[in-house]
Amino acid sequence: MNLRSTLTAAACLAMAAYAHGTTTVPDSTTTTEPRPKVTMNVHGTVRAKYEYQTEEGEGRFEVRNARVSLDGRVARRVEYKLEADFSDEGRMRMLDAYTRINLAKGLDFTIGQMRVPFTIDAHRSPHLQYFANRSFIAKQVGDVRDVGATLAYKFRAGIPITLQAGMFNGSGLTNQKDFWTDNVNFSAKAQLELPLGFNIVGSVQKIRPDACNVMLYDAGIFYEAHGWHVEAEYLLKRYAHDAFHDVNALNTFACYDVALRRKWFSKISPLVRYDYMDSHSDGIRYLDGTADAMGTLVATDSQRSRLTGGLTFSFGHKGFNADLRLNYEKYLYPTGAARKTSERDKVVIEFMTHF
């Protein structure tokens, strides 16, 4: 059975189990405590959009995401999650596959395949994004999924604090079977929830895409209260042995929710963003455009900045939500910079549904 058939069957079984409700199983270790429940929740996200590039006069339809995830609990302290994307820009990918053990109050251990705890914007799921297209930090510079293990601890020290740290293969999601290394990647992240709706987030990560270690440092702050979400995030990417120049990336945006009592929309949100990135290397050596062990690091993304403005119309009813996102993106490149096919001025109309 191929991967597509396997995932389809798993999703069908999960939906059947979900339709029949929560299953209860006996706990043989005790007769005095309530029996723990085995739970299975099914979630899904579909993002379909139309984009029109204004300078070229060309457009396209695209299914950006078609995600299905299963999560739940098999014992009082043991949780799980499986998530696959059946259309990540036309590709099928297994994303999350992990088990989480609650070791103590506020302390948990996770092992498996997951998004690395790093940055603010790159850690958002598609249904939680504010804009139709991700920031440069979330897409090009700081987006990492890998296989490994993490510890997370949530506690109060006057304010709520969340600490996360983990070790990872560095092999990505599809190169696990024969991958062995003596150079383990790591990541650490801290979030402080301050009074009045302010949050401060800092993180550090070490990756090794090829033969060169790369360190990433990220710091951000956001304010969320009274209908506002205002955020600023900065990322520095540093390559060992000066294999490539330092990369700076910035993401800033503001969004304001206007509640509506309408039959169709629960709220409307005007929003604006400015993001920037230096010319950037993916960390893989190239020679004459082809990956080669004797090659050097080259720029795989040109320096650019972007202004994005838009409106989001939200539908929300009893745990199900949908957004109609209308965005216009204006790209600003230095003279002579190479511009990728899909990184140009565009109008974006996206419909996101999540359950």
Protein Blocks (a to p, Z undefined) as FASTA:
>chain_A
ZZklmmmmmmmmmmmmmmnopaddddfkbckbccddddddddddddddddddfklopacd
ddfbacddddddfbfklccdddddfbgghiacdfbdcddddfbghiacdeddddddedjk
lmpcfklpfbfbdcfklmmmmgccdddddddddddehiacdddddddeklojmlmmlgcc
fbdcdddddddddehhiacddddddddfblbccddddddddddeehiacdddddddddeh
hlaccddddddddddddddddfkbmbdcddddddddddddehiaceehiacfkbccddfb
dcdddddddddddddeehiacddddddddddddehiacdfklccdddddddddZZ
